[in-house]
Amino acid sequence: MDTFYNFVGPFLGLGAEPKDLTFIQISLRGIIVFIATLAMIRLGHKRSLARKTAFDAVLIVILASVLSRAINGSAAFFATLGGSVVIVVIHRLFAFIAYYSHWFGVLIKGTPELIIEDGDLILSAMRRNHISKHDLEEDLRLEARTEDIKDIRHGYVERSGDISFIERKK
């Protein structure tokens, strides 16, 4: 292990102060972190980027914050990569548990909330979710392709924060 560290150390600036890192060292660190992050996201599954739940956003924010330290040299390079793998594995584990436990899924991902019922707005639910009538009208046009709320049987604020609509049968 010492041989490996002694070989890559000068290329990556391992043990150097962040202010002493060269352009080449930071670039090499960035390339390695980029490749490692791609591998971690594949390990964590595609859903962490495709979904927009708070649960998935937390992974992305923390991962970006931790990995930036590996690039700029403000934290130990390989320890930071290892810690990032642990964060991705925990995210994957929580997603696995949430799949089998509805209670746990609700805890970490939330629940959808009804904001339209039979063409009528549920103002208290809209207020709790900070959705104005103008926001709702925009989503009606974009998602349901209608301007008339009476065309909607149910509208939900989904766990991701998106608004979905179930149209009335015609």
C-alpha positions in Angstrom: 0.0 0.0 0.0 2.9 2.3 0.8 4.3 1.7 -2.7 1.0 2.7 -4.3 0.7 5.8 -2.1 4.3 6.8 -2.9 3.7 6.3 -6.6 0.4 8.3 -6.9 1.1 10.8 -4.1 3.2 13.3 -6.2 0.7 13.1 -9.1 -2.3 13.9 -6.9 -0.6 16.1 -4.4 -1.4 13.8 -1.5 -0.4 15.3 1.8 0.1 18.8 0.2 -1.7 21.9 1.4 -4.6 22.9 -0.8 -2.9 26.2 -1.7 0.1 24.2 -3.0 -1.8 22.0 -5.4 -1.0 22.5 -9.0 -3.4 22.8 -11.9 -2.4 19.3 -13.1 -2.9 17.8 -9.6 -6.4 19.3 -9.2 -7.2 18.2 -12.8 -6.1 14.6 -12.0 -8.1 14.7 -8.8 -11.1 15.9 -10.7 -10.9 13.2 -13.3 -10.6 10.5 -10.6 -13.5 11.9 -8.6 -15.6 12.1 -11.8 -15.0 8.5 -12.6 -15.5 7.4 -9.0 -18.7 9.4 -8.8 -20.0 7.7 -11.9 -19.3 4.3 -10.4 -20.9 5.4 -7.1 -24.1 6.6 -8.8 -24.3 3.3 -10.7 -23.9 1.5 -7.4 -26.6 3.8 -5.9 -28.9 3.2 -8.8 -30.2 5.5 -11.5 -33.1 6.5 -9.3 -31.0 8.9 -7.2 -30.7 11.2 -10.2 -34.1 10.5 -11.8 -36.3 11.2 -8.8 -36.6 14.6 -7.2 -37.6 13.6 -3.7 -35.9 15.3 -0.7 -34.4 11.8 0.1 -32.6 11.8 -3.3 -31.7 15.5 -3.3 -29.9 15.1 0.1 -27.7 12.4 -1.4 -26.7 14.6 -4.3 -26.0 17.7 -2.1 -24.0 15.8 0.4 -22.1 13.8 -2.2 -21.2 16.9 -4.1 -20.1 18.7 -0.9 -17.9 15.8 0.3 -16.4 15.0 -3.1 -15.5 18.7 -3.8 -13.2 18.4 -0.8 -11.3 15.5 -2.5 -10.7 17.7 -5.5 -9.7 20.9 -3.8 -7.5 19.1 -1.2 -9.2 20.3 1.9 -9.8 16.7 3.0 -7.8 13.4 2.7 -8.3 12.2 -0.9 -8.9 8.5 -0.5 -10.7 8.8 2.8 -13.1 11.2 1.2 -13.8 8.8 -1.7 -14.4 6.0 0.8 -16.7 8.1 2.9 -18.7 9.0 -0.3 -19.1 5.3 -1.1 -20.5 4.8 2.4 -23.0 7.6 1.9 -24.2 6.1 -1.4 -24.5 2.6 0.2 -26.5 4.1 3.1 -28.8 5.8 0.5 -29.2 2.5 -1.3 -29.9 0.7 2.0 -32.6 3.2 3.0 -34.2 2.9 -0.4 -34.2 -0.9 0.0 -35.8 -0.7 3.4 -38.3 1.8 2.1 -39.3 -0.6 -0.6 -40.2 -3.2 2.0 -41.5 -0.9 4.8 -44.2 1.5 3.9 -43.8 3.3 7.3 -40.1 3.8 6.6 -40.8 5.0 3.1 -43.2 7.6 4.3 -40.7 8.7 6.9 -37.9 9.4 4.5 -39.8 10.2 1.3 -43.1 11.7 2.5 -46.6 11.2 1.2 -48.6 12.7 -1.7 -51.2 15.2 -0.7 -54.6 15.9 -2.3 -55.0 19.5 -3.4 -57.9 19.1 -5.9 -61.0 17.0 -5.3 -63.8 16.8 -7.9 -62.7 20.1 -9.5 -62.5 22.0 -6.2 -59.4 23.4 -4.7 -58.3 22.3 -1.2 -56.9 25.6 -0.1 -55.6 24.4 3.2 -53.5 21.7 1.5 -52.3 24.2 -1.1 -51.3 26.6 1.6 -49.4 23.9 3.5 -47.5 23.1 0.3 -46.9 26.7 -0.7 -48.7 26.3 -4.0 -50.5 29.4 -5.2 -53.5 29.3 -7.6 -51.2 30.7 -10.3 -48.7 27.8 -9.7 -51.6 25.3 -10.0 -52.9 27.0 -13.2 -49.5 26.8 -14.8 -49.2 23.1 -14.0 -52.7 22.5 -15.3 -51.7 24.0 -18.6 -48.4 22.2 -18.8 -49.4 18.8 -17.4 -53.1 18.3 -17.9 -53.4 20.4 -21.0 -56.4 22.2 -19.7 -57.2 25.6 -18.2 -60.4 24.5 -16.5 -60.0 23.0 -13.0 -63.5 21.4 -13.4 -61.8 19.0 -15.8 -59.8 17.5 -12.9 -61.1 14.8 -10.7 -58.1 14.7 -8.4 -54.8 16.7 -8.1 -51.9 15.7 -5.9 -48.7 17.2 -4.7 -46.5 14.2 -5.1 -43.6 13.2 -2.8 -41.2 14.8 -5.3 -43.1 18.1 -5.1 -44.5 17.7 -8.6 -48.2 18.2 -9.2 -50.1 15.4 -10.9 -53.7 15.4 -12.1 -56.3 12.7 -12.7 -58.8 14.0 -15.3 -62.5 13.4 -15.1 -63.8 10.7 -17.5 -65.5 12.3 -20.5 
